[in-house]
Structure formats: C-alpha cells, structure tokens
Amino acid sequence: MNPNNLEDEEAPSRSQMRRDALDVLELAERLVALTPSQLAKVPLEEKILDNVHLAQKITSHIAHKRQVHFLAKLMRKLDDLEPIRLAVDKPLEVRRRETAQLHLIERWRERLVDGGDEVLGEFLQEYPQADRQRLRQLVRQAGVERRENRAPSAQRAIFQLIKAQVSGDQETADDADAAADAGSD
C-alpha cells in the first residue's frame, strides 16, 4: 500500500471540511440570534462570548456578517462544539413541543365544539380524569355562543380544561372553571 493513500483516507476531504465549516457558521449565526437570557445558558468561553456580544451590537450588514464569520473561525478552533449545539437547540425543541401541544389542544377544542357528544366520548376515553359534566356543559354553551355570535368565553374555558388535561395540571383546570363561571354570570 502507498502511505500517501493512508493519509488521504484518515484526513477529511476538502468537501467535508467545507461542510463542517458551514455547520459551525450556522451555529455561530444561531448563537448571535439568541436573547441574553438564552445566551447565558450556553457554555461559552469568555473570548467567544465577547465576540457574540460584539456581533449582536453591530448593525451594518457586511460588518455583522464579517463578525459572525470571525466568530465561526474562533469556534472551529474549539475541541468540542456539542455542548454548545445542545444548549442552542434546547429552546428550539421546547418551542416545537409547546407549539405541537397547542395545536393538539386547538384541534380537540374545535372537534368538541363541532362534534358534540361523540367527540366528547372520544376525548373522555383518552383523558378519563376529565370532568364530563363540566365539559359537556361548556361544549353546549360554546355552541350557543357560536350561533348567537357572542364572545367565545366557553371556548376559552374549554381550551383551558383541555390544556389542563393534556399537560396534567389540575390547577389550570380549576382556574378555567372559575373563569367560565365568572363569564356565565
């Protein structure tokens, strides 16, 4: 075997190095976009943190871009970027999870208001600890509000009850009951 071929196999290709550099650049851009409270949770060296703050202050497009590229160059010299990637991805993952949960709650609420008792049965099978009587009362009240073009206070209360069931938070359900009772007076 040729010793030069062994070196070529062990060293990353130029294309791979370019892809890695672009990944680090994308990470640097995401770091600069973080809020100060999110940035405080990211494990960064002081030199890199100072350059992140500097890049956040720069308003000129080209100068900002140059600073972000410099930040990426500094970050490529770091041994392990994984803790930084995890800290940057964490808020994004939390937002995605919360958004998905809100979409689920919205779908249940719309199905309950539109579908009536059949959908209520499906909901209670999935969430047996839900208050059947209170939920049925709110669904009927929401239907009346919708037909009469009134403010959707019952729909808001249904949303809060579903949210409490989906997240498992009983205090939220009690708050929703109190709000619905106040709205029906």
N, C-alpha and C positions, 0 to 999 in steps of 0.2 A: 504494500500500500504506500501511497505517496503521503508524506507527512503534511503537505500543504492541504490535501483534501480533508484530513482530520481537523485541521484548524478551521476550515470553512464550515464543517458540519457543526462544530461547537459554537462558533460565533453566530449571533443572529444576523440574518440577511439585512441588507440596507432597507428593503421594504418594511421588514419587521421593526427595525429601529425607527423608521419614519412613522409607522402606525403607533408605536409606543409613545413617541414624542407628541403626536396629535392627541393621544389619550390624556397625557399629562397636561397639555394645553387646555383641553376641555375641562379637566379637573380644576385647573387654575381659574378658568372663566367662571366656573360654578362657585369657587371659593370667594371670588370677588363679588359675586351676586348675593352672597349671604348677608343677613342682617347682623348687627353687632351681637345680639343675644345668641344667634345660631353659631356665629364665628367663635364665640367664647367656649363652645362645647367641642371645638375641633382641636385635636392635639397638634399644635404647630410650633416650630422653633421660632424664637423671637425675631430672627432676621426675616424669615418668611412672613410672619405676621405683620411686621412693619411694612413689607412690600405689598401685602394685601391691602392694608390701610391706605398706603400711598396710591395704589391703583384705584381704590374706591373714591379718592378725593379728586382724581384727575377727570376733568370734564371734556377736554379735547379728544376727539375720537381717535386720531392717529397716535397721540401720546398715550392714551389709555391702552390702546392695542399694543403699543411697544412695551408698556409696563407689564401687561399681562404676559406677553411673550418672555420678558425677562424673569418674571415670577415662575413661569413654567420651566425655564432654564435652571433656576435655583432648585426647583422641586425635583428635576430629573437627577440631581446630584444626591438626593436623599436615598437611603438604603431601602426603606420600606414605606410605601405610599398607602398600603392597605388600611391602616387605622384612619388615615385622613379620608379615604374613599368611603369607609363605613360611616364616619361621622357626617359626611356631606350627604350621603344617601339616606340617612335615617329620617330627617324631616320630610323628605320627598315620599318615603314609604308610608310614613304616618298620615300625610295628607291624602295619599291614594286610598289608604284603608278607610279614613274618615269619609271621603267622598263616596266610596263604594257603599258604606253603611248608610249614608244619607239617601243615596239612590234607592237602596233596598226599602228604607222607611217610606220614601215617597211612593214607590210602586205599591206597597201594601196599603197605604192610605187611599190612593186612587182606586185600587181594586175594592177596598172595603166600601167606600162611598158609592161606587158604581155598581158593585155586585151584590151587596146586601148579605142575607143570611148564609148563602152558600160559601161565599168567600170568608165570612166570619167563622164558619166551621173549620175551614182550611187553616185560618190563622190560629184558631184555638188548638188545633191539632199540633201545630208547630210550636206554639207558645202556650202550653196548658195552664201556666200560672197567671195568665191574663184574666182580668175581671170581665167576664162575659156580659153581665148585665150592664155595666157601665159603658162598655164598648158598643154594645147594641144600641143603647140609648143615644150615644154620641153619633153613631152612624145614621140613625133616623133623623136626628137633629140636623146633621150636616146635609142630608137630602132636602129637608125643608128649607134650610138656609140657601141652598143652591137654587131651588125652584123659585124662591121669593127674592133672589138677588140680594140677600143680606150679607153682612160681613161674615167671613168664614171662621167664626170663633170655635165651632165644634170641630172643624177640620184641623185647626191648630191643636186642640186638645187631643184629637185622635193621633196626630203626629207625635205629640209628647208621650202619649201612652205607648205607642208602638216603639218609640225611641227607648223608652224605659225597658220594654220587654226585650228588645234586640240587644241592648247593652247590659241588661240585667240590673239596672239601677232602680230600686223601688222608690227612692226619694223623688226622682223625676216624675214618676207616675203619680205620687201624692201631690206634687206641685201642679201637674196637669189637671188633676181632679179639682183642685182648689180654683184654678184659673177658669175652668169650664163652668164651675158652679157660680163664680162671680159673673161670668159672661151671660149666663142664662137668667140672672135676676133682673 
